[in-house]
């Protein structure tokens, strides 16, 4: 948005004594500023003799030159001062007053005010006399001390900075893509030094209720950056060969966090964080991986003569979670209390000791299938078919830059187990898994992806029987997938044999363990409940495809689920489709379907009338976008 700052008028006149007279004004609805005096380029010590009058300098003028980082400015600066002496050693006398000044800093989205405060210019010393910058809640960030400009460009300073519960962050992702959330600080810092060699000592506390989210930028190339990665050249083109086949540059990635511009500084700040503060780190924005943690820490931040950042102390995690996402799979690992990060210098070489747990319910029979194989477990079979809670543990240990990752599967403390025999068998099997890292990794993958344990070797995965042998049945593991394969093959066979009508043949097979519902005895509960249906459907088109009629029937081949159904209907499924338009884009459909609802544990007949719109598209914009009129 454009702002009318006023009319700027500048007059310069070359006087006889080599002095240049200056008269500059900025006058308008917002501003009334006047600068007058002389500039003598031939004099070293008396080059400047200027008088600056800020009758009103609107803060919106400063906002216009802030490149969008300041917004919602209000108030004005007023004051008067003289500027005399040499260009590199000016003498300033006067003061600038802040009258009801307010502004919002975009990248932190925090609003601040400065009211009835002044910066005093006393010769070559700039004084801050308990200068208060207040946040939206009235908490002050106070600066007290002096800045000396006697030896420009080396500016010396001696400042005391204090704040109590001062808000420094109130940003959303829209305001700041890398760091957002809300945070407030309490601090007491002593800042002394010259130029870029400050000495900073003191303490800083992140206040309770702060919640900070940090986004780790994606290091992969964008689509624009990826363009031209592959370039085809002629093998005899020496110029192209020299350009594209040059030796790769050495890795210049710093192994330490370094601020060269602050070399020779002396910085030592004690930082306090408690578990009322939450940190979130978005590790991979595309996949959704993120880390959330709360904890307590007493840290010391330092900087050596080379500008290297040092961090010392321990961060103890009291609670947190790591969200792991793989395609459509999402698992939330809870960080175990007692996990820690120990800093002993370089922040990138911190020592990790973190354990994160993901709890899942899995059947005991799938875990100890090998131990019970061939044994007569009798009535205990139903107990082995029960599900128990298991903790999948992700452990991160060692150096932060290259942590050692390991997995484990544990039976939670205090978990309710049907019998001591089962608990002993489970613990023995888990101990056996831990002796083979590849085996434990396989079981972790199976629990996270499939929600169940796998046999100890790949051959056992497809073994087993429906008799009294192994408790894990390969038929149960593969029923759904095999059903789809058989349905496709039967459908192809029927289409080739029967002409004139469309014939669809499907085989749906599933298995589960029966629940201990009313009407079922203890022996039935926990036993395998299987169901297999043969679906046959006929479809015929009339009136050049404008009308189609489909009927279908389900034939029960196997069913020991105990769910009753009505077999009196001639057809279980009936649908009639009529194409309103010849291309089939608009269609009216009447239907009646008979389906098994697992939640209701029974069959439900659904009858309805629908209006169908068929569209072919490559992008959503083709559906919802308006066509341009040519």
N, C-alpha and C positions, 0 to 999 in steps of 0.2 A: 504494500500500500504506500503510495507516494505521500510525502509530507512536505508542506510549504514551510521551509525554515525561515523565510524572510528574504529581504533584499540585501545582497552583499555588495558593498561598495568599498573599493580600495584605491587610495590616492598616494602616489609616491612622487617626491620632488627632490632633485639633486641640488643641494645647497652649495654655496661658494666655498665653505670650509670642509669640503669632501664628505659632509654628512648628508644622509638620505633621510628626508622627512617622511614619516609614514602616518597615514590616517585611514584606519580600516574600521568599518562599521557593519554590523549584521542586525538589521531592524525589521521587525515584522510582528505578526500576532503572537508568535511563540517566543521570540528572542529580542533582546536589546543589549548588544555587546559593542563596546568601543575599545579599540587599541590605538594609542597615539604616542608619538615620540620620535626618537632619532636612532639611526644605525650608522655608525662610523666605521667603514671597513679598513681605514688606514690606521686606526688606533687598536692596540692589543688589549690594554687594560680598561679602556672606556669605550668599547665598541657598542654597548647597548645602553639606551636610556629610554625606557618605555613605561607607559602607564596603562594598566589593563583594568577596565571597568566592566564587571559582569552585573549589569543592572537586572538582567534575567537571562539565564541560559537554560532553556527548557530541556528536561532529560530526554524528551522525544528526539531532540537533535542528536544526542549521543546514541540513542537506539538506532537511528538511521545509518550509523557507521559501524554497527556491531555485527554485521553480516548475519543477522537473524538470531544471534545468541541472547540478546536482551529483548524483552517484550513486556507489554502492559506497563510501560514506564509512566510515571507521573511526577509532579513536583518540579522544582527548579533549583539551580545553583545561583547564588548571589555573592558578590564580594568585590574587593578592589585590592590591587597590589602593584608594586613597582618592580621592574626588572632592569638592573643596572650592572655594569662591569663587563668582564670578558665573556666571550661566547662560551668558552669551556669552563669558566668559573663564575657563573652569574650570581648576583646577590638579589635575593627575592625578599620582599617585605610586604606583609599584608595577610589576608586570610580569605578562605572560600567557605561560605556557609551553605549547609544543606537544609533546605526548607521543604518538609513533607515529601521527601524523595522516596519513590517506590519503584520496584522493577521485579521482573521474573526472569530467572536464568533458565534458558530453554533446556539444556542438556541434563539438568537436575530437577527441573520443573518446581523450583522452590521460589517463593516470593519473599522479598526482603524490603525493609524500610530503613531510611536514615532520616531522622528528624531532629532539628535543633542541634546539629553537630557541626564542628568546624575543623578545618585543617589550617594550621597557622604556619606562615612562612617567616622565618626570623633569620635574615641574612642568608647564610648558606645551610641553615638547619630547617628541616620540615618537622613540625611537632604534631603528634597525635596524643591529645590529652583525653585518655579514656574514651576513645572514639567508638561508638556503639553501632553495630550493624545488627538489626533485629529480624528474626524470622516471623512467620505468620502468627505464631503463638506468643510473640513478645519476648522470646528468649534471646539474650544478647551475645554477640561475638565481639568482645572488647579488645581493642588494640591500644596499647599505651607505650609511648617511647618516641624515639627520634630517628630521622634519616638525614645523613649529611651528604651534601653534593659538592663539597669543596674540591674534590679531586676527580672530576668526571673524566672518563666514564666509570671509574671505580667508585661506586656508591657504598658508603658504610652505613650500618644500621644497628640499632639496639632497641629491640621491641619485646614487649611482654604481651602474649596473646592468651586470653582466657575465654572459656565458654562453658555454659551449663545447660545440658540437654538441648543443644542447638541443632535444629533440623538442617541437614545438608543434602538430603535426597528425598524426592517425592515424585519420581519419574515413572512413567509407563514405558512400554516397549516403543511406543510411537515417539517419545521424546529422546530416548537413548537406546540404541540397538544393542549395545554391549553391556551396560550396567544400568539396572533399574530397580525400583522398589522404594522402600522408605527407610531412612536411617537418621539417627540423631547422635551427637557426640558431646562428651564432656572432656575438656582439655585444659591444660595449663602448660604453655610452651614458652621457653626463653630463646629468642632468635637474635643472634649477634654475628657480626662478621663484615666482610667487605666483598662486594661484587658477587661472584659465583662460588665463594668459599665461606659459606655460613657455618655457624656453630649452633645447632638446634638441640636442646635438651628439654626434657619434661615428660609428661604422661598424657595418655589419651585413652578414653573409655568409650566403647560402643554401647549406647544405652539400650535398656530393655525394650523389647517390642520392635526393634529394627529387623527388617526383612529385606535382604539384598540378593538380587539375582544377577549372575554374571554369565555371559554367553561366550563360549570359546569359538572364535571365528573358524569357518570352514577353510582349511588350507588347500583344498582341491581347486582346480581351475574352473572358472565359470564357462558358460557356453561361448561367450565372446573370446575369453582367453584361450579356449580350446581350439578355436579356428586356426588352421594352419599348422597344427601340431605335426601332421603328416605331410611331407612335401616330396614330390617326385622330381628327381633331377636326372640329367643325362650322365652316364658314367664317365664320359670324356670331357665333361664341363669342369675344368679345373677351378674356375671362380666359385661355382656353386659348391664344389667339394670342399674348398677352403672355408666357405661360409658356414656350411651345415655340419661338416665333419670335424670341426675344431675340437680340441680337447675340452672337456667340461671344466668349469671353474671349480676351484676348491671350495669345500663347504665352509662358509663364513659364519655359520650360526654360533652365536656366543654361548658359551657354557655357563655363563653367569649373568645375572641381571645387573647391568652396569649403566650408570649415568655419567658419561664423560664430562658433561658440562658442570657437574658438581664435584669434580675431583678436588682433593685436598680439603674436603669438608669434614666437619666433626659433627656427626648426627647420632644421637642416642635417645630413643623414645620408648618408654614403657607403654605397652598396649594391653588393655584388659578387655576380655570378652567373656560373657556368661551365657548360660544355656537359654536365656530368654531372647537371644538373638538367633535368627535363622538365616542360614546361607544356602542359596540354591545355585548350582552350576549346571548349565545346559551343555553337556559334553558334546552331543551330536544333535544339532537342531533338525536335520532332515529325518533321522530315525526316531527322535524323541527321547534319546538317552539323557537322563539328568540325575544329578546328585543333590540331595537335601540333607542338611546336617545342623544340629544344635549341639553346643558344647561349651566347655569352660577353658579359658586360656590365659596365661600370663606370659606375654612375649616381649622381647626387646628387639627393636629395629635399629640397626646401625648402618653406617657407611664408612668405608675405609678411604685412605688417601687416593686410591685408584678409582674411586667412584663406585665400588662394588657394594651392592646391598647385602647386608647380613641379617639373619633372622634367628633368634635363639629363644628356646622355650618349648612348651608342650601344649598341644591342643587335644583335650580329652572329649570324645564324642559321648553325649548322653542319650541322644536319639537321632535318627535319620533314616534315609532310605535311598536306594539306588534303583531307578527305573530302567530296566533293560528292555529294549524293543528290537525285535527281529521280524521284519515284514509285518504281518498282522498279529504276531505273537508279542504280548507285553507281560512282563513279570516285574513285580515290585519286591526288591530285596530290602528287608529292614536291617539297618546297621545296628549291630549288637552293642549294648552299653559296655564301656570299657575299651572300645577301640580308640586308637590315638595316632597322632602325627607328631613326631619329635623333630624340631628344627635345631640344627647345630651349626649354622653358618649360612651356606648357600641355600636359599629357599627351594631351589630345584633339586637339591639332594637331601631332602627331608626323609626321615625313616618312617615308613608306614607300618602300622599294625592294626589292620581293619578287617573285621569279619562281618559280612552281611548275610542275612538268612532269608530264605523264601520257604514258606510253609505250604505243604501240599498233602492232600489225602490220597493214599495209594493202598492197594490191596496187599495183604501179607502174602497171599498165595503166589503173587507174581514175583515177590522178592525171594522166597525160600522154596521155589519150585524144585530146584535140584536136591534139596535136603529131604523133601517129602516124596520124591519120585520113587514109586514102587513100594511105598510103605502103606500099611493099612492104618489110616488115621481115623477111620470110623466116623463117629459123630462129631469129631473135631473139625471135619471138613468145613462146616458152616462157619466155624470160628475163624479158620484161616482165610475164608472168603471175605471177611470183614475188612473195612478200611481203617488204617491207622494214620495219625499225623506224622509226617517226616519233615525235617528241616534240611533244605539244600543250602549249603554254606559256600559262599564265595569269600576266599581269604586273599588279602593283598598285603604282602610283606616286603620289606627291603626298601631300596632306593626309590624315591618318587619318580625319577626320570626313567627308571627301568624296573618297575616293581615285579616281584615274583607272584604269580597268580596260581592258586590251587583251589580245588573243590573238595567237598566232603558231603556225606549224607549222614544225618544223625537222627536218632529217636529223641524227641524233646524230653527234658526232665519233667516228671510229673504226668507224662502221657498215660491215659487209661488204656491198659492192655488186657484183653479178655482172660489171659492166663499167664502164669509164670513160665510155662513151657514155650508159649509163643514169644514172650519177651526175650527169653534166652536164645531162641532160634534166630530172632531178628538181630540181636546184638552180635551174635556169632557171625552171621552173614555180612554185616556191615564191617566188622573187623577184617574179615577175609577180603572184602572189596578194597579196603585201604592199603592192603599190601601190593596192589596192582594199580598204579595211577591211571593206566588206560581203561581199566575196568570201571573205576570210580567215575572217570570222565564220561564214559558211555552211559552210566546210570544217571548221572546228572543231566545229560542231554535228553535222555528219555523222559525223565520226570518233568523237565521244563517244557518239552515239546509235546510229548504224548500223554503226560499225566500219569504214567505208570512205569514200573520197572521192566527191564528186559532180561531175557535169559543170559547166562554168563558167556555164551559164545554164539556166533551168528547162526550156526546150524540149529541150535535149540530154538531159535526164533521161530522157525517153521515146523517145529516138532510138537509132540503132544498128542493126546488122544482124548476122546470123550468118555472113556471108561474110568476106571478107578485108579489110573496111574497118575501122571503129572497133573498138578492143579492148574497149570496154565495151558490153555487150549488154543492151538494155532487157528482152528476154525473160528473161534471167537474173535481173534485179533484181525482176521482177514475177511470176515463175512461181508462187510459193507463194500470193500473194494472189489471182491470177487463177484458180488451181486451185480455191480455195474458192468463188469466185463461180460458176464453171462447174458445180461440184458441186451447189450449191444450185439452179441453174436446171434442170439435168438431172433432179434429184430431183423437183422440182415437176411437170415435164412427164410423167415416168413415172407418177407418182401419179394424174394425171388421165386417162391413156390406159388403164392396166391396172387392172382392178377385181378385187376378191376376195382379192388378196394385197398385202402391202406390198413395194414395189419401191424400192430405194435405189440410186442411181447416183452414183458419185464419180469425180473426175478428180484424180489426185495427180501433180504435176510438180515436179521439182527439178533443180538443176544445181550442179556444183562443179568444181574443178580436180583432175585426177587426180594422185595422189601418185606419186613415183618408187619404186614398190614392185618387188619381184622379179617378173620376167616382163614388165615394161613397158620399152620402149626410151626413149631420151632424148627422142625427138620426142613420144611419148605423154605423158610426164611434163609437167605444167604445162598440158596442153590441157584444153578444156572437156569435162566428162563430164556428160551429161544423161540423165534418166530420166523417163518418163511412163507411168503405169498407169491403166487404166480399170477401176474397181471396180463390179461389179454384185452386188447382194444381194437375196435373196428371203426374206420372212418370212411365216409363216402361223400362225394361232392355232386351237386346238382346245379342246373341252370348255368352251365359254363363257369362253374366255380364260385358263383355268387352265394350259394347256400351249401353248408357242410354240416353233416350230422355225425357225431362221434358217440359210441357207446363202449363201455368197458365192464369187465367182471374180474373180481379178485377170487382166486381159488387158494384156500388154505392148505399148504402142504405139511406144515409143522407149526404147532402152537401149544406151548405149555406155560403161557403167561398167566392163564387163569382169567383172561379178559373175554367176556362173552360178546358175540355179535349176532345180528339178525341175518340169516342166510335166505330169507324168503324173497328178497328182491331178485327180479330177473337180471337187472343190470345195476351194478353199484354206482357207476359213473355215467352221466349223460350230459352232453353239451350240444347246443345248436348255435351255429355262427352264421350271420348274414352280413355280407359285405354291402354297405350302403353305397360305396363308390366302387367302380370296377377295379381300381388299382389296389383295393383292400386297405386303404389308409384309414377309413372310418368303418367300424364294425359294431354290430349289436350281438351280444352273446347272452344266451340263457343256459344255466347249468345246474346240475345236481351232483354232488360228490359225497362219497362216504370214506372218511379218513380216520385213522387211529391217532388219537391225541394222547401222547405219553403223560402229559401233566394230569389230565383228567382220568387216565388209565381206562379209557373206553373209546368206542367209536362214535363219531359225531357226523350227522348228515347236514350238509350245508346246501341250501338252495338260493339262487340269486339271479339277478339280471344286471348285465354290465354293458358299458359303452367303451369301446377300445379304439385307441388311436395308434397307428403304426407309423413310425418315422425312421428313415435311414439318415444317419448323420455321422460326421467325422469328429466334430467338435460341438460342445454345448452351445457355442455362439450361433451355430446354424439353426438351432431350435428356437432360441429366445431372442436372437438378434433381428432387428427390423431390416427388411430388404430395401435397398436403395432404389429409388424411382429414377429410371434412366430417361 
